[in-house]
Structure formats: structure tokens, C-alpha cells
């Protein structure tokens, strides 16, 4: 049930973001910021688990189980990152302005930084 509610909320957010005048840039920036925040929690939990295993800590078993659960969703975060990859790969400048070919042509600084 919560997946359905989350899917409807995401579809509504995407719809409202696209209807805005900025081609969804505000939505994409919010999406990326929230993605990085929540993915960093999972990565921090994974670091904690690895550190506890390396130190062979016996005291942290119950706390480590919670961190393992938080780190278990990392494949989910990889799937959730695909929309960001799709936007960047399409050459859209809505997320990063330097990804737009017209902006790069107009800026001598960005022309000097482009790959050879």
C-alpha cells in the first residue's frame, strides 16, 4: 500500500514539476538533493557495518543489525538514481547548465574545460 501511495506522490511531483516554467529544473534539483541525503545515510550505515566487522566488535551486534538494514537498501538507491542519469545523458541543461551544448558554445571558459 505504501508503494502505491509513494508512486502516486512521485507521479504528482513529476507532473507538477514539468508544468512549471523551468522545465522541471526545480524538481530535479530537489530530487537530487533528497537522493544524496538519504543515500548518504545508507552509505554511512554500510561504513559502520564494515568498521564493526573489521574491528571484530562484539558489543555492537544489535546496533549493527539496524545499520545492516539501512545499508540493505543501497541497490534501491541505484535504481532511484537512474532518472538523474537519464537527464544528464540526454544532454538536458535543466539539472546542470554546463551539460547543455548551447551554453558550452557561448562560454569560452566551458569550451576550455570540455573533454578532448
Backbone as CSV, one residue per row, in Angstrom:
resi,resn,N_x,N_y,N_z,CA_x,CA_y,CA_z,C_x,C_y,C_z
1,UNK,0.817,-1.192,0.000,0.000,0.000,0.000,0.862,1.258,0.000
2,UNK,1.938,1.249,0.792,2.781,2.437,0.847,3.514,2.667,-0.478
3,UNK,3.802,1.592,-1.217,4.439,1.745,-2.524,3.492,2.434,-3.500
4,UNK,2.219,2.137,-3.396,1.228,2.779,-4.267,1.121,4.261,-3.937
5,UNK,1.070,4.571,-2.656,0.985,5.975,-2.234,2.247,6.724,-2.653
6,UNK,3.415,6.094,-2.480,4.668,6.715,-2.900,4.726,6.927,-4.400
7,UNK,4.251,5.952,-5.170,4.234,6.087,-6.623,3.313,7.197,-7.096
8,UNK,2.146,7.300,-6.464,1.206,8.370,-6.818,1.797,9.730,-6.456
9,UNK,2.431,9.823,-5.286,3.042,11.085,-4.878,4.187,11.472,-5.810
10,UNK,4.996,10.491,-6.236,6.079,10.770,-7.162,5.542,11.216,-8.519
11,UNK,4.507,10.555,-9.005,3.902,10.950,-10.276,3.322,12.362,-10.192
12,UNK,2.710,12.686,-9.076,2.164,14.025,-8.877,3.280,15.060,-8.833
13,UNK,4.374,14.747,-8.147,5.506,15.675,-8.071,6.140,15.889,-9.439
14,UNK,6.284,14.820,-10.210,6.840,14.956,-11.555,5.908,15.781,-12.432
15,UNK,4.621,15.517,-12.347,3.659,16.283,-13.132,3.674,17.757,-12.800
16,UNK,3.696,18.073,-11.518,3.749,19.476,-11.120,5.084,20.113,-11.476
17,UNK,6.152,19.341,-11.403,7.471,19.868,-11.750,7.602,20.171,-13.230
18,UNK,7.019,19.347,-14.069,7.090,19.557,-15.515,6.209,20.727,-15.941
19,UNK,5.108,20.937,-15.221,4.202,22.036,-15.573,4.793,23.401,-15.222
20,UNK,5.825,23.437,-14.411,6.463,24.686,-14.034,7.207,25.262,-15.236
21,UNK,7.532,26.539,-15.200,8.170,27.200,-16.338,9.637,26.829,-16.536
22,UNK,10.265,26.204,-15.553,11.698,25.933,-15.633,12.030,24.546,-16.186
23,UNK,11.134,23.899,-16.876,11.317,22.578,-17.495,11.661,21.503,-16.474
24,UNK,11.167,21.637,-15.286,11.390,20.630,-14.268,12.705,20.764,-13.535
25,UNK,13.416,21.874,-13.704,14.719,22.040,-13.057,14.571,22.088,-11.540
26,UNK,13.554,22.762,-11.045,13.347,22.839,-9.591,13.087,21.444,-9.021
27,UNK,12.274,20.664,-9.718,12.004,19.296,-9.280,13.269,18.447,-9.304
28,UNK,14.059,18.554,-10.366,15.275,17.751,-10.482,16.301,18.107,-9.417
29,UNK,16.431,19.393,-9.102,17.355,19.792,-8.051,16.885,19.268,-6.692
30,UNK,15.600,19.342,-6.437,15.066,18.811,-5.177,15.236,17.299,-5.110
31,UNK,14.994,16.632,-6.215,15.138,15.175,-6.288,16.578,14.768,-6.004
32,UNK,17.541,15.458,-6.632,18.951,15.119,-6.444,19.396,15.399,-5.014
33,UNK,18.964,16.506,-4.438,19.337,16.830,-3.065,18.811,15.788,-2.086
34,UNK,17.554,15.395,-2.231,16.986,14.384,-1.351,17.608,13.019,-1.588
35,UNK,17.938,12.706,-2.830,18.613,11.445,-3.119,19.953,11.368,-2.398
36,UNK,20.736,12.432,-2.489,22.057,12.437,-1.863,21.926,12.337,-0.349
37,UNK,20.949,13.011,0.230,20.759,12.963,1.678,20.467,11.542,2.150
38,UNK,19.483,10.903,1.547,19.082,9.573,2.009,20.086,8.487,1.617
39,UNK,20.728,8.627,0.473,21.753,7.656,0.090,22.962,7.765,1.009
40,UNK,23.264,8.969,1.498,24.397,9.110,2.405,24.119,8.441,3.749
41,UNK,22.868,8.390,4.166,22.533,7.660,5.387,22.818,6.167,5.204
42,UNK,22.428,5.623,4.064,22.688,4.209,3.792,24.178,3.927,3.660
43,UNK,24.908,4.823,3.022,26.354,4.626,2.894,27.059,4.746,4.245
44,UNK,26.582,5.646,5.086,27.138,5.752,6.435,26.881,4.507,7.253
45,UNK,25.691,3.931,7.100,25.376,2.682,7.799,26.257,1.545,7.298
46,UNK,26.504,1.511,5.987,27.401,0.488,5.436,28.816,0.655,5.975
47,UNK,29.288,1.885,6.085,30.600,2.141,6.658,30.661,1.673,8.107
48,UNK,29.592,1.923,8.854,29.553,1.486,10.252,29.627,-0.038,10.341
49,UNK,28.905,-0.737,9.490,28.926,-2.208,9.495,30.317,-2.724,9.146
50,UNK,30.925,-2.151,8.126,32.263,-2.581,7.727,33.261,-2.330,8.857
51,UNK,33.157,-1.183,9.490,34.063,-0.856,10.581,33.894,-1.812,11.757
52,UNK,32.661,-2.183,12.069,32.426,-3.108,13.171,32.966,-4.508,12.863
53,UNK,32.843,-4.917,11.603,33.384,-6.226,11.221,34.908,-6.212,11.223
54,UNK,35.497,-5.124,10.761,36.961,-5.053,10.757,37.543,-5.052,12.165
55,UNK,36.847,-4.396,13.085,37.327,-4.329,14.466,36.923,-5.554,15.277
56,UNK,36.109,-6.427,14.672,35.583,-7.611,15.361,34.903,-7.235,16.674
57,UNK,34.100,-6.178,16.591,33.420,-5.673,17.782,32.239,-6.576,18.123
58,UNK,32.193,-7.033,19.339,31.100,-7.888,19.772,29.985,-7.113,20.456
59,UNK,30.297,-5.911,20.904,29.321,-5.124,21.649,28.211,-4.571,20.758
60,UNK,28.469,-4.457,19.461,27.556,-3.712,18.590,26.613,-4.598,17.785
61,UNK,26.350,-5.799,18.239,25.549,-6.726,17.437,24.151,-6.192,17.168
62,UNK,23.468,-5.737,18.196,22.100,-5.255,17.976,22.083,-3.952,17.198
63,UNK,23.045,-3.093,17.440,23.123,-1.836,16.695,23.560,-2.086,15.256
64,UNK,24.422,-3.070,15.069,24.892,-3.402,13.728,23.762,-3.950,12.862
65,UNK,22.827,-4.657,13.472,21.693,-5.193,12.699,20.859,-4.059,12.103
66,UNK,20.667,-3.001,12.860,19.928,-1.847,12.348,20.686,-1.187,11.199
67,UNK,22.001,-1.069,11.350,22.817,-0.491,10.285,22.811,-1.381,9.044
68,UNK,22.771,-2.692,9.230,22.711,-3.606,8.087,21.402,-3.430,7.326
69,UNK,20.331,-3.209,8.052,19.031,-2.976,7.406,19.061,-1.673,6.605
70,UNK,19.673,-0.642,7.186,19.778,0.630,6.469,20.665,0.505,5.232
71,UNK,21.720,-0.313,5.320,22.613,-0.494,4.182,22.016,-1.431,3.127
72,UNK,21.010,-2.189,3.500,20.396,-3.151,2.582,19.683,-2.467,1.417
73,UNK,19.327,-1.210,1.563,18.576,-0.521,0.515,19.478,0.150,-0.523
74,UNK,20.774,-0.091,-0.490,21.673,0.520,-1.474,21.334,0.140,-2.920
75,UNK,20.948,-1.102,-3.238,20.516,-1.380,-4.615,19.277,-0.571,-5.018
76,UNK,18.414,-0.311,-4.068,17.250,0.540,-4.328,17.695,1.949,-4.714
77,UNK,18.716,2.472,-4.033,19.217,3.814,-4.350,19.850,3.848,-5.727
78,UNK,20.432,2.748,-6.156,20.999,2.695,-7.510,19.891,2.813,-8.559
79,UNK,18.765,2.181,-8.310,17.634,2.272,-9.242,17.033,3.670,-9.225
80,UNK,16.942,4.258,-8.049,16.366,5.591,-7.916,17.255,6.648,-8.581
81,UNK,18.540,6.360,-8.761,19.451,7.303,-9.395,19.302,7.330,-10.914
82,UNK,18.645,6.358,-11.501,18.525,6.271,-12.963,17.869,7.495,-13.608
83,UNK,16.847,8.135,-13.014,16.321,9.353,-13.643,17.352,10.470,-13.752
84,UNK,18.227,10.594,-12.779,19.274,11.618,-12.847,20.245,11.288,-13.977
85,UNK,20.601,10.023,-14.103,21.493,9.602,-15.185,20.831,9.853,-16.539
86,UNK,19.540,9.582,-16.642,18.829,9.788,-17.905,18.794,11.262,-18.292
87,UNK,18.582,12.132,-17.329,18.539,13.574,-17.624,19.905,14.067,-18.066
88,UNK,20.957,13.636,-17.393,22.309,14.078,-17.751,22.724,13.481,-19.097
89,UNK,22.403,12.212,-19.335,22.789,11.565,-20.593,22.039,12.135,-21.794
90,UNK,20.864,12.679,-21.565,20.102,13.246,-22.674,20.651,14.588,-23.130
91,UNK,21.557,15.184,-22.362,22.129,16.475,-22.750,21.291,17.648,-22.313
92,UNK,20.331,17.405,-21.458,19.472,18.486,-20.969,20.253,19.353,-19.990
93,UNK,20.058,20.641,-20.081,20.717,21.571,-19.176,19.862,21.936,-17.992
94,UNK,18.787,21.190,-17.745,17.890,21.554,-16.655,18.472,21.229,-15.287
95,UNK,19.350,20.237,-15.198,19.965,19.912,-13.917,21.333,20.571,-13.783
96,UNK,22.135,20.470,-14.803,23.455,21.110,-14.837,23.517,21.971,-16.083
97,UNK,23.740,23.262,-15.908,23.710,24.160,-17.060,24.841,23.859,-18.045
98,UNK,25.997,23.387,-17.556,27.113,23.104,-18.445,26.922,21.827,-19.247
99,UNK,25.820,21.131,-19.035,25.526,19.936,-19.817,24.831,20.296,-21.131
100,UNK,24.388,21.519,-21.257,23.703,21.990,-22.464,24.747,22.435,-23.492
101,UNK,24.645,21.929,-24.715,25.620,22.233,-25.762,25.614,23.711,-26.127
102,UNK,24.460,24.360,-26.089,24.378,25.789,-26.435,25.092,26.649,-25.395
103,UNK,24.998,26.268,-24.144,25.684,27.017,-23.088,27.186,26.861,-23.226
104,UNK,27.644,25.669,-23.584,29.080,25.425,-23.755,29.618,26.224,-24.936
105,UNK,28.849,26.314,-26.016,29.285,27.093,-27.181,29.412,28.574,-26.859
106,UNK,28.565,29.073,-25.986,28.556,30.501,-25.672,29.603,30.882,-24.629
107,UNK,30.171,29.939,-23.927,31.112,30.244,-22.852,32.528,29.779,-23.211
108,UNK,33.479,30.708,-23.328,34.851,30.288,-23.616,35.472,29.500,-22.458
109,UNK,35.040,29.779,-21.241,35.557,29.033,-20.096,35.150,27.562,-20.175
110,UNK,33.876,27.304,-20.503,33.413,25.923,-20.617,33.997,25.230,-21.836
111,UNK,34.289,25.980,-22.889,34.931,25.374,-24.053,36.324,24.886,-23.710
112,UNK,37.027,25.612,-22.856,38.358,25.189,-22.441,38.325,23.988,-21.522
113,UNK,37.200,23.749,-20.860,37.085,22.625,-19.908,36.479,21.378,-20.525
114,UNK,35.994,21.472,-21.749,35.351,20.280,-22.333,36.376,19.206,-22.641
115,UNK,35.931,17.960,-22.679,36.885,16.878,-22.968,37.366,16.932,-24.414
116,UNK,38.525,16.435,-24.618,39.115,16.468,-25.973,38.551,15.358,-26.815
